């Protein structure tokens, strides 16, 4: 992801809440401290397909907003 970001592509990481700090730290380590993190509720494991779909549907507007910011 970091390499794609460095090449100018619109990128983001989707992670659950407990992994936010890890994602931010890894982004800094890999030289892309501005890498957007789209945070979804935790956990994902043990959820039904419908519950996972709900998490994805909640993230979609954030992904669209990110794309709109970079298309202008």
KOLLUMDO-842844 format. One record per residue (C-alpha): residue number from 1; residue in three letters; x, y, z. Coordinates in pm, whole numbers. Each point is the difference from the previous one (the first is absolute). Layout:
<nodes>
(NUM, 'ALA', (X, Y, Z))
...
</nodes>
This chain:
<nodes>
(1, 'UNK', (0, 0, 0))
(2, 'UNK', (280, 239, 90))
(3, 'UNK', (169, -45, -337))
(4, 'UNK', (-324, 70, -185))
(5, 'UNK', (-51, 315, 207))
(6, 'UNK', (355, 113, -72))
(7, 'UNK', (-73, -42, -372))
(8, 'UNK', (-290, 241, 28))
(9, 'UNK', (-290, -242, 0))
(10, 'UNK', (-299, 61, 224))
(11, 'UNK', (33, -257, 278))
(12, 'UNK', (-133, -69, 346))
(13, 'UNK', (6, -277, 255))
(14, 'UNK', (-322, -134, 145))
(15, 'UNK', (50, -128, 352))
(16, 'UNK', (-197, -55, 316))
(17, 'UNK', (31, 231, 298))
(18, 'UNK', (263, -188, 202))
(19, 'UNK', (236, 4, -300))
(20, 'UNK', (-14, 378, -58))
(21, 'UNK', (318, 79, 193))
(22, 'UNK', (185, -288, -163))
(23, 'UNK', (-111, 125, -342))
(24, 'UNK', (117, 352, 77))
(25, 'UNK', (336, -126, 127))
(26, 'UNK', (52, -222, -304))
(27, 'UNK', (-91, 286, -234))
(28, 'UNK', (270, 216, 162))
(29, 'UNK', (257, -283, -13))
(30, 'UNK', (-69, -54, -371))
(31, 'UNK', (26, 371, -78))
(32, 'UNK', (-364, 87, -58))
(33, 'UNK', (-117, 161, 325))
(34, 'UNK', (-296, 156, -183))
(35, 'UNK', (-139, -339, -106))
(36, 'UNK', (-373, 12, 73))
(37, 'UNK', (-139, -261, 237))
(38, 'UNK', (-365, -86, -34))
(39, 'UNK', (-100, -142, 336))
(40, 'UNK', (-282, -250, 32))
(41, 'UNK', (-141, -160, 317))
(42, 'UNK', (185, -292, 154))
(43, 'UNK', (-9, -300, -18))
(44, 'UNK', (-41, -159, -340))
(45, 'UNK', (67, -356, 108))
(46, 'UNK', (-303, -202, 95))
(47, 'UNK', (-246, 228, -179))
(48, 'UNK', (-264, -116, -240))
(49, 'UNK', (32, 93, -365))
(50, 'UNK', (-278, 256, 46))
(51, 'UNK', (185, 161, 290))
(52, 'UNK', (321, 21, -204))
(53, 'UNK', (-200, 145, -287))
(54, 'UNK', (-136, 263, 239))
(55, 'UNK', (354, 99, 98))
(56, 'UNK', (94, 30, -367))
(57, 'UNK', (-308, 206, -77))
(58, 'UNK', (89, 238, 284))
(59, 'UNK', (351, 44, -146))
(60, 'UNK', (-112, 65, -358))
(61, 'UNK', (-95, 369, 52))
(62, 'UNK', (343, 62, 154))
(63, 'UNK', (169, -161, -300))
(64, 'UNK', (-211, 209, -238))
(65, 'UNK', (85, 320, 192))
(66, 'UNK', (370, -86, -23))
(67, 'UNK', (-24, -51, -375))
(68, 'UNK', (-193, 324, -46))
(69, 'UNK', (266, 194, 193))
(70, 'UNK', (272, -121, -234))
(71, 'UNK', (-187, 26, -329))
(72, 'UNK', (-53, 375, 21))
</nodes>
